Amino acid sequence: MKKTNSPQVRDAIKYRPGEMQLLLNSAIYKKLNDGTWFAEIPSCNGVWANHTDKHECEKELREVLTE
């Protein structure tokens, strides 16, 4: 999991209720050759997750957005 200090992410959480779900809805998920899942939010540079389960990828993205 990669964390970011992107002002866009911080502002979205601080100033816009419901924005986190919109960001999560825009996430792109890819199943990698090793069987793990990779997810990223294109509008938030540096926000990505990698996990063995797609649902866990989403949970990691949510954690990054709330930090």
C-alpha positions as CSV (number, residue, x, y, z in Angstrom):
1,M,0.0,0.0,0.0
2,K,1.3,3.4,-0.9
3,K,0.4,6.5,1.0
4,T,0.2,10.0,-0.4
5,N,0.2,13.5,0.9
6,S,-1.7,14.7,-2.1
7,P,-3.5,18.0,-1.3
8,Q,-6.4,16.8,-3.5
9,V,-7.0,13.8,-1.2
10,R,-6.7,15.8,2.0
11,D,-9.0,18.5,0.7
12,A,-11.6,16.0,-0.5
13,I,-11.8,14.4,3.0
14,K,-11.7,17.6,4.9
15,Y,-14.1,19.7,2.9
16,R,-16.4,17.4,0.8
17,P,-18.6,14.9,2.6
18,G,-19.2,11.9,0.4
19,E,-16.2,12.6,-1.8
20,M,-14.3,9.5,-0.5
21,Q,-17.0,7.2,-2.0
22,L,-16.8,9.0,-5.3
23,L,-13.0,8.5,-5.3
24,L,-13.4,4.8,-4.4
25,N,-16.0,4.4,-7.2
26,S,-13.4,5.8,-9.7
27,A,-10.8,3.2,-8.7
28,I,-9.4,0.9,-11.4
29,Y,-8.8,-2.7,-10.4
30,K,-6.5,-5.1,-12.3
31,K,-5.9,-8.8,-11.5
32,L,-2.1,-9.4,-11.9
33,N,-0.4,-12.4,-13.3
34,D,0.6,-13.5,-9.8
35,G,-3.1,-13.7,-8.8
36,T,-3.0,-10.5,-6.7
37,W,-5.2,-7.5,-7.2
38,F,-3.8,-4.0,-7.9
39,A,-6.0,-0.9,-7.5
40,E,-5.4,2.8,-8.1
41,I,-7.4,6.0,-8.1
42,P,-6.4,7.9,-11.2
43,S,-7.3,11.3,-9.9
44,C,-5.2,10.8,-6.8
45,N,-1.5,10.5,-7.8
46,G,0.2,7.9,-5.6
47,V,-2.9,6.3,-4.1
48,W,-2.7,2.6,-4.9
49,A,-3.1,-0.8,-3.2
50,N,-2.1,-4.4,-3.9
51,H,-3.6,-7.4,-2.1
52,T,-4.6,-11.0,-2.7
53,D,-8.3,-10.1,-2.6
54,K,-10.1,-7.3,-4.5
55,H,-12.2,-6.4,-1.5
56,E,-9.0,-6.0,0.6
57,C,-7.6,-3.7,-2.1
58,E,-10.7,-1.4,-1.6
59,K,-10.2,-1.5,2.2
60,E,-6.5,-0.4,1.7
61,L,-7.5,2.4,-0.6
62,R,-10.1,3.6,2.0
63,E,-7.4,3.5,4.7
64,V,-5.0,5.6,2.6
65,L,-7.7,8.2,1.9
66,T,-8.5,8.5,5.6
67,E,-4.9,9.0,6.8
